Amino acid sequence: MSDLYAAYGSNLWHAQMALRCPGATVAGALPLPGWRLAVRRFALVEPDPAAACPVGLWQVTAAHLAALDRYEGPHTYARRVIPLPDGREAWIYLELVHRPGPPAAEYVERLRRGYADFGFDPAPLDAALARGG
C-alpha cells in the first residue's frame, strides 16, 4: 500500500498536519488531473475530466493514516488509493455525505494557509469558493 497521502483541503496547512500527524513530511505537490476542487461546508474533490486539482503530498505512516481516518471519517469521507500522474499512488479522502455550505471563515483561512504553505496559485481555491455548493 501507498505511504503517500494526497491533501487538497485543510490538511495542506502544515501547522494542522503537524498536530494531526506529527512526523509526517512533505513529499511534493502536483496537479491531479481529472479532479476539481469544490468547497461546500468543507473541501472535497469531484471528478472532472477537464480539470486538475492541486494536491500536496505527505509521506505518512500507518499511524498517521489511522489519525487521519479519525479526523476525516468514517461517515463523511472514505479513504481510497488513487493513481498519480507520475506513476505513483496515494491515499485520498473522497466525500461520502453531501454537506452544503457555506464554509466557516476560519475553515477558509485554513485552506488559504495550506495553499500558501505549498506555494499553490490560489485561483482553483478562489474558483471553488465562488462556485459554492
Backbone torsions as a table, in degrees:
resi	resn	phi	psi	omega
1	MET	NA	161.2	-176.0
2	SER	-74.3	149.0	172.3
3	ASP	-110.8	20.4	176.2
4	LEU	-111.0	141.8	175.4
5	TYR	-121.8	128.2	179.7
6	ALA	-98.0	109.3	179.8
7	ALA	-97.9	141.6	178.3
8	TYR	-131.4	-10.8	-176.4
9	GLY	-118.0	-133.9	-174.0
10	SER	-66.5	-18.7	177.0
11	ASN	-76.3	2.0	167.8
12	LEU	-72.0	-27.9	-176.6
13	TRP	-69.7	117.0	-174.5
14	HIS	-58.6	-40.3	-179.1
15	ALA	-63.9	-38.8	178.8
16	GLN	-66.6	-43.9	179.4
17	MET	-66.5	-32.6	177.4
18	ALA	-62.8	-34.2	177.6
19	LEU	-77.6	-43.2	-176.6
20	ARG	-75.4	-38.6	-173.2
21	CYS	-136.3	70.7	-179.9
22	PRO	-55.5	130.6	179.7
23	GLY	95.6	-13.0	174.9
24	ALA	-65.8	141.5	-177.5
25	THR	-123.4	150.8	177.5
26	VAL	-67.6	132.2	-179.1
27	ALA	-118.7	13.1	178.0
28	GLY	125.7	-171.6	179.7
29	ALA	-156.4	152.3	177.9
30	LEU	-164.7	161.0	172.5
31	PRO	-81.4	132.9	-179.7
32	LEU	-97.8	101.8	-176.5
33	PRO	-67.7	147.2	177.6
34	GLY	88.0	3.3	-179.6
35	TRP	-132.1	146.1	179.5
36	ARG	-126.1	136.2	174.8
37	LEU	-70.3	136.8	171.6
38	ALA	-131.2	150.1	175.7
39	VAL	-133.1	113.8	170.8
40	ARG	-107.1	-115.9	172.9
41	ARG	-68.0	-36.5	177.0
42	PHE	-134.6	169.4	179.3
43	ALA	-74.9	149.9	174.4
44	LEU	-154.3	166.9	172.5
45	VAL	-115.8	143.7	179.6
46	GLU	-124.7	143.1	176.0
47	PRO	-60.6	134.2	176.6
48	ASP	-158.3	104.8	-175.9
49	PRO	-61.1	-19.3	-177.9
50	ALA	-94.4	0.5	-173.9
51	ALA	-114.9	171.4	171.5
52	ALA	-147.3	122.9	-178.2
53	CYS	-96.8	129.2	175.6
54	PRO	-67.7	133.0	176.3
55	VAL	-129.2	143.5	171.5
56	GLY	-97.5	135.5	-178.9
57	LEU	-100.7	131.7	177.6
58	TRP	-116.5	135.4	171.5
59	GLN	-81.5	119.5	-174.5
60	VAL	-129.5	161.8	176.2
61	THR	-107.8	174.5	175.7
62	ALA	-60.2	-37.6	178.5
63	ALA	-65.4	-38.4	176.9
64	HIS	-63.3	-44.2	180.0
65	LEU	-62.8	-38.9	177.4
66	ALA	-62.7	-40.7	177.3
67	ALA	-64.9	-44.6	178.0
68	LEU	-61.7	-39.5	177.7
69	ASP	-58.4	-38.7	179.0
70	ARG	-67.2	-39.1	179.7
71	TYR	-75.0	-35.6	-170.3
72	GLU	-100.2	-14.9	-173.2
73	GLY	-153.1	-160.0	5.6
74	PRO	-91.4	-3.0	-173.6
75	HIS	-96.2	-9.1	-177.7
76	THR	-111.4	-35.6	177.8
77	TYR	-133.2	147.1	174.2
78	ALA	-112.6	134.6	178.2
79	ARG	-85.2	127.2	-179.7
80	ARG	-134.4	156.9	173.5
81	VAL	-92.5	134.2	176.7
82	ILE	-127.0	150.1	174.7
83	PRO	-76.8	142.3	175.0
84	LEU	-98.9	155.5	-177.6
85	PRO	-64.0	-18.3	179.6
86	ASP	-90.8	7.6	176.6
87	GLY	96.7	-13.6	177.1
88	ARG	-82.1	177.3	174.6
89	GLU	-125.2	155.8	178.3
90	ALA	-146.6	154.0	171.3
91	TRP	-77.7	144.8	174.7
92	ILE	-145.5	155.4	178.2
93	TYR	-105.9	126.9	179.9
94	LEU	-111.7	134.4	-176.3
95	GLU	-66.0	136.3	177.9
96	LEU	-102.2	-30.7	-173.1
97	VAL	-121.9	126.8	176.9
98	HIS	-68.7	118.1	178.1
99	ARG	-121.1	99.2	-176.2
100	PRO	-62.7	154.5	-179.0
101	GLY	-88.8	-164.6	10.4
102	PRO	-85.1	164.0	176.4
103	PRO	-75.0	155.3	175.0
104	ALA	-68.8	148.6	179.6
105	ALA	-58.0	-38.8	179.0
106	GLU	-62.5	-38.2	178.8
107	TYR	-67.5	-42.7	177.9
108	VAL	-60.0	-38.4	178.2
109	GLU	-63.4	-39.8	176.6
110	ARG	-62.7	-39.9	176.9
111	LEU	-61.7	-46.2	-179.2
112	ARG	-62.9	-40.1	178.1
113	ARG	-64.4	-39.0	177.8
114	GLY	-65.2	-42.0	177.0
115	TYR	-61.4	-41.7	178.8
116	ALA	-65.8	-42.0	-179.3
117	ASP	-58.9	-37.1	-179.8
118	PHE	-91.1	-2.8	179.1
119	GLY	72.7	25.3	-179.7
120	PHE	-78.2	145.7	168.0
121	ASP	-62.5	128.6	-178.4
122	PRO	-74.6	-2.1	-175.5
123	ALA	-56.5	-45.3	178.2
124	PRO	-62.7	-35.7	177.0
125	LEU	-67.8	-45.7	178.7
126	ASP	-60.6	-40.9	179.0
127	ALA	-64.6	-42.5	179.8
128	ALA	-63.8	-42.0	178.7
129	LEU	-65.7	-38.0	179.9
130	ALA	-68.1	-35.8	178.6
131	ARG	-67.8	-33.0	-177.7
132	GLY	64.7	-158.2	179.5
133	GLY	163.8	NA	NA
